Amino acid sequence: MATSAFQLNTPSTVPPQETMPQTSVIFSSILGPSCSGLVQPNMGECGGVASSSGDLIFQDGRLISGTLEALMEHLVPTVDHYPDRTYIFTFLLSSRVFMSPHDLLVRVGQISVEQRQQLEARSEKAMLKSFSAKIAQLLKEWTEAFPYDFQDEKAMAELKAITHQIMQYDEENGTVKKAIAQMMQSLLLSLAARSQLQELREKLRTPAVDKGPILKGKPPATQKDILALCCDPLVLAQQLTHIELERVSSIHPQDLMQIITHMDSRDKHRCRGDLTKTHSLEAYDNWFNCLSMLVATEVCRVVKKKHRTRVLEFFIDVARECFNIGNFNSMMAIISGMNLSPVARLKKTWSKVKTAKFDMLEHHMDPSSNFCNYRAALQGATQRSQRANSSREKIVIPVFNLFVKDIYFLHKIHATHLPNGHINFKKFWEISRQIHEFMTWTQVECPFEKDKKVQSYLLTAPIYSEEALFIASFESEGPENHMEKDSWKTLRTTLLNRA
């Protein structure tokens, strides 16, 4: 197997953690240098003082637990405090486990009103302006990191109410008013783009399921296979990477957090909004399944054994190129397709395949020890991405199902609430870190040239149903044992009755 572009050996040192998403500091002159909101590497707090000494717990300067009310109060700026951006991102992300974004926004508005009233009582106009700027900055960071929290009419109305209040303390055409106008314009553009994307998704359907050959029927001579369109494994791996990055880029942090919120829900009633929010996850998962079925279809539909062998070897090489690129999701989908029973049972075909490369791929995706081989490779790709000088080296596309399971178990094995009633914020730091790392990978621009014909084939080529795959497989290589003979007999009977 060709040497990968990154080392698979687990390093002795762990690379430094990345900081969370950042936004530009518009109000730095008003906020002051000590509370400019700049991200601290250790995820510490920026000049913050706990609102109640018993309600927030810090360890080595890092917030590790607190009551929900104290955590909300810590989110809202004061005259001499602006929360660290890593805290803002992590709390906004994790808070939806406990309450809706609208309810959180309402509480933020209430806390800011309480703070403002205290300043008004002291007639501190300069401090009121500084405080208003900080609230505007917080809302700006919220709308940029999680714009879809405001697609709800109630949330948008609450946002407008809060911004209207804080603009009262700014002069005509002042800094705060201009910043809020820019924030609202950017937010509306983001929401409009979201709406257009949802309309596009409605038009895109899962590839039609081909009913496959009926008994001895053969594919039409005019129907091309993948090798007739693309015979270069690297080119196909690059086009798969294009599709992966385009599809995964529609996943947002709150979509991933839905995994936890749905898991925690004890009732079985899910509103339409919940289904919409998880659509991007379901669509990406469906892509994996379609790719696996396409690989199996391309193998089973071939009549001649020699050509079928070539198709198998081609996909093995494609999977290897995906590995070298850092596209582990496509690699796993291809391996899964070749491991489906209709393909795996083709012993005569497999006997002609040089399986050493396939064995190496399966070694990397060996599920033993919690996929330790894959995780070592993923860590190597991550380190390469962190040191990268080009977009090619930045590509990391993890096996999505495994990533989702990691988030699931991270939430499951660590308590959400501590014995003292505090929220275990240490747990949410880690969940947020992993989601942020995933989002960093999704934002990489694909450096490979697009091949529209190849991409169109990958996305629209008919795929066989499971039944059709077995029919094609048995026609290529007859049943070898009693179980297969019974299955084949049942399939033939089903088809004859259907006819």
N, C-alpha and C positions, 0 to 999 in steps of 0.2 A: 504493500500500500504506500502511496505517495506520502512524503512527510508533510504533516500539517503545518500551517503557517504559525501555529502557536504550540508551545510545549504542553504536554499532558501531565508532566510531573507536578505534584502539588508542591508549591513553594513553601519554604520554611517560615516566611514572614507573610503576614496578611497586609494587602495594600491599604492605604489610608481610605477611610470612608469618604464618599462624596457628600457635598452639602446639598441641601434641598433646593427646589426651584427658587430662583431669585427674580425680582422685578426691580426696575430702576427706581431710585429714590428721588422723587420729584421735590419733596419737601425737606431736603437735607438742611437747607439754610434755616428753616423754621424749627425742625426737630432738634437741631443741635448735634454736634459731633459725637457725643456720648451715647445717643440713642438713634443713630441713623438707620438702624435696622439691618446693618451688615451681618451676614451669616458668620457665626463662629464655628470653627471646625469641630469643637466638642459638643455642639448642640446646646450650649449653655444659654442663659437668658441675658438679654441686653439691658443691664441696669435695673432689672425688675425686682420689686419687693413683693413678697407674698402678701395677698390681701388680708389673710388671717394666718397667723403663725402656725396654728394647729391644722389648717385645711390644705396646705401644700407641703409636700416633703421633698427636700432636695438631697442629693447624694453627690459629693464632689462637685457641687455647683450645677448639677443636672437635675431637672425636675423628674421625679420617678413616680409620684402618686399624688392624688388629691381628690377632693369631692368634686362632683360635676359643677356645682355652683362656683367653687373656687377656681376651677379650670376655666370656666367661662369668664369670670372676672379678670383672670390673668391674661385673657385674650384681648380685652379692651384696654387701649392705652389710657394713661393718665398724664398729667402735666409733666411728670418727671420719669415716665416709664413708657417704653415702646417694646412690645414683645418681639423676641427673636423670630426671624422668618422661618426657621426650621420648626419652631413651636407653632406658628400660625398655620403652616401647611399641615403639620401632623395633627393638630387639634381639629382643624376644619375637616380633614379627611376622616378622623376617627370618631368625631362627634355624632356622625350619622348612625352609629351603632346605638346611640342612646336617644336621639331626637332627630327630627327632620331639619333640613337646612333652614326652612322658613321659621320654625320655632326658635332655632338658635339666633337667627337674624333679629327676631322680635326681642329676645333677651339682650342681645348686644345693643339694640336701640334703647331699651329700658335702662341699662347700666350707663350708657353714654348720657342719657337725660339726667340721671342722678348726679353724675360727675359734673355736668354743665350747670346744674342748679346750684351746686356748692360754689362753683366759680362765680356765678352771677351774684350770689349772696355777698361775696367779697369784692364785687365790682372789679374783677381782674380781667380787663379787656384784652391785654396782651396774651395772658394765659389762655383765654377763651379762643383766641385766634390760633394759638399753637395747638391747643387741644383739638380744635376743629380740623386742622391740617392732619393731625395724627389719625383721627377717625376716617378722614377721606383716604388716607394712605392705606389703612387697614381694609377698607371697602374695595379699593383698587386692587390690592393683592388678592382679595377673595374673588373678585369678578374675573381676574386674569387666570387664577389657578383652577377655579371651579365655575366657569361661566354658566353651565347648564343648571346650576342650583337656582338660577333666576328665570328659567323658562316657565316656571309656575307663576301665574298672575298674582297670587297673594304675595309671593316673595318679591316680585318686581315692585308691587305697590309699597311694600314695607321699605325696600331700598330707596325708592323715591321719597318716602316720608322722612327717612333719616337724613338723606342728602339735603332735603329742603330745610331741615332744622339747622344743620351745620353751616349752610351757606349764609344764614342770617348774620353771622358774625364776621363775614368777609366783605370788604369794600367792593364797589361796582367794578366788574372785570378784574377782580382780585385773583390771586394764585389758586385759592381753593375752588372758586367757581369755575375757573378754566379747567382745572384738573378733573373736576367732577363731570364737566361737559365732555371732555375727552374720554373719560372712563365709560360714560353711558353710551357714547358713540361706538367705542370698541366692543362693548358688551352686546349691543344690538347687532353689530356685524357678525359676532361669534354665534349668536342665536339664529340669525338668518342663514348662516352657513350650515348650522346643525339641521335646520328645517329642510334645506335643499338636499342634504345628505340622506335624511330619512325618506324623502320622496324618491331619491335614486334607489335606495334599498328596496323600496316597494316594487320597483320595476325589475330589479335583478332577482332572478329566481334560481333555485338550486338546479344544476344541470339535469336535463331530462334523463330519466332512467331508461336505457335501452332494454327492450325485452330479450335481447340476445337471440342467438340462433335457435330455431325450433327443430329439435332432434338433429337431423343430418344437414340442416341448412348451413350455408357458408356465408360469411360477410360479403356484401357487394364488392365487386372488383374495383369499383370507383372509390370505395371508402379507404382513405389513407390511414396508415398507422403512424405512430410517433416517429419512427425511424425514417419514414419517407419525408417527414417535415423537418426533423432536426436530428442529425447523427453525431453531434458534438455534445458529450456529457456536460462540459463546462458551460456551454451556452444555455442548455436547459436548466442547469443549477442556478445560473444567473437570473433567468426569467422567473424561476420559482422564488428566488429571493426578492425580486421586484414585487411579485404578487403578495408575498408574506408581509413586506414592509408597508405596502399600500393598505392591506387589510388590518394589520395590527395597529396602524397609526390612528384608526378610528376608535380604539379603546382608550378610555380615560380613567384617571385614578378612582373616581367615584364608581365606575363600572366594576372595578376589581373589589371595591369595598362592599358592593352589593352581595358578593359571595358570603361575606360575614353577616350582613344584616338579614339576608334571607335565611341563612342557617340558624340565626338566633330566633327567628320568628316562630312562635309556637302554633299560631293559627295557620290555616291553609288558604286563607283569602289573600290573593295578591291582586292589587289594583293594576289597571292597564299601564299606569306610569312605571311600575316596577318592571313589567314585561318589556317596555320600551327601553328602559335603562340597561337591561341585560341583553338586548338584541345584538349588540356588537360582540359580546362574548360568545353568544350562540352561533353567530355568523362565522366567527373565526374558528370555532370548534367544528362547524359543518365543513369548512374548507379542508381541514385536516382529514376528515372522513372521506370527502369527495376525492382528494388526492390519493388516498389509500386505495379506494375502489377503482380509480382510473388506472393505477399501476396494475392491479389485478386484471382489469378488463383488457389492457394492452397485451398482457401475457396470454390470457386464456383465449382471446379471440383469434390468435394466430393458428392456422391449420398445420403448417409444416413445422416439424420438430426443430430443424436446423435454425429456422428463422425465430422460433420461439426462444431458443437458447440465446440468440443474439439479443433479443429484447430483454431477457433477464439480465444478461451481462451489462447491457447498456444502463439499466436502472441501478445496478450495483455501482457502476462508475458515477452515475449522477448523484447517488447518495454520498459517495466518497467526496465528490466536489462540493456538495452542500456542507459536509463536515469541515472541509478546509476553509470554506468561506465563513463559517460560523453560523450557518443556517441549520440549526439542530431540529427545528420543528418539521421542515420538509424531509430531512433525513429520516426522522422517526416515522413519518407518514409513509415514506417509500418502503422502509423495512417492514412496517405493519402490513402494507399491501402484499408484499412478497411472502409474508407469513400467514396470510389468510389460507384457510384449508384448501380451496379450489386450486391455489397456486402451489402450496407446500406439498400437496399429494402427487404432483407431476414428477415422479422419481426418475423416469427415463430422461426427461428434459434436464433435471437438475444434475444427472450423472454426467452430462456433457458440459456443465458450467464449471468454470474455475472458481471454486468456492472460497479460496483463501481470503480474497478481498471481502466477501460477504461475511465470513467468520469474524474478520477484524471489525467490521461494522457492528455486528451483533455483540461483540465483546465491549465496545464502547457504550452500547445501550443495554448491557446486562442489568436486569433489575435487582440482582443480589446486592446486599448491603446498602439498600436504599439508593440504588443507581450510583454507586460511588465512582465508577469509571466515567460515567457521563458528567457527574458533578466536577470531577477533576478537569475534564475537557472544557466544561463551561467556565470554570475558574480561570483556566489558561486563556480562553477567548476574552474573558472580562479584563484580564490584565493587559492583553494585547490592545484592547479597545481603549483602555485608560492611557496607554503610552502612544497611541496611534498618531501618525502624521498625515494619514490619508483616510478618506471615507471607506475604502476597501477594508482597512484594518479595524475600523470602528464597528463593523457589523457583528451583532450578537443577537440571535433569534433563538431564545430558549424553547425547549419542548413545553408548549403552553399548558397542557394538561398537568404536567409535573409542577409547573410554577403555581398553578391554581391549588393543587393539593398541598404544596408547601405553605401557602397562605392559610389554607383551611386548618392544617394541623398546628401551625403556629398559634392560631387563635384558640384552637381546641385544647391544647395541652397546657396553656398558661391561663390562669384565672383572670377574668375581667375585673372582678372586685376582690379586694384584699379583706382579711378578717376585720379590719377597723372600718370597713365600709368605703374606703377610698377606691378610686379607679386605678387599676394597675397601668399607669401611663408608660412604664418601662416596656411593656409588651407592645404598646401602640407605636413607640419610637421604632421598634424593630420592624413591625408590619409596614410602617410608613417608609422606612429606609428601603425595604425590598421592593415596594411598589414604585418608589422614586427611581430606583435603579432600572427597573423594567421600563418605565416611561422614558428614561434616557436612551435606552436601546431603540425604542420605537420612533424616536425623532431623528434617527440617522437617515441621511439622504442616500438613496441607492445610487452607486456610482456606475453601474453597468448600463450599457446601451440597450434600449428597449427593442424587442423583436415582437411586433404586434401580431404576426401570424402565429408564432409559437405561443404567446400568451393567450390568444383567442382560442387556440386548440386546447390548452390546459384548462381553460375556464368553461368551455362550451362543448367539448367532445362528449358524446353519449357514453354513459357508463352502465355496465350491466348490473342488474339486481343480483342479490345473493343467489337466488334460484338459477338465474341465467348463467352465472359464473360456474356453478356446479355442472350445469348441462354442458357448457363449452369444455370444461375440464374433463368430464367423463367421455366426451366425444374425441378429445385429443388422446387421452390415455384411459382405457377402459377400467372399470372397477376391479380391484385386486383382492378384496376380502369380502366376507359375508355382509359386513356392515355397509360397505360401499355398494355392493350389489343390491341390497335392500333399498338403499337411498336412491340409486339409479332407477330401480323398478318403480318406486313411488313417484319419482319425477316424470317418468315416461307416462305413467297412468294419469297423472294430473294433467299433463299436456294433452293427451288424447281426449280426456273428458272435456277439457276446455275447448278443444277444436270442435 
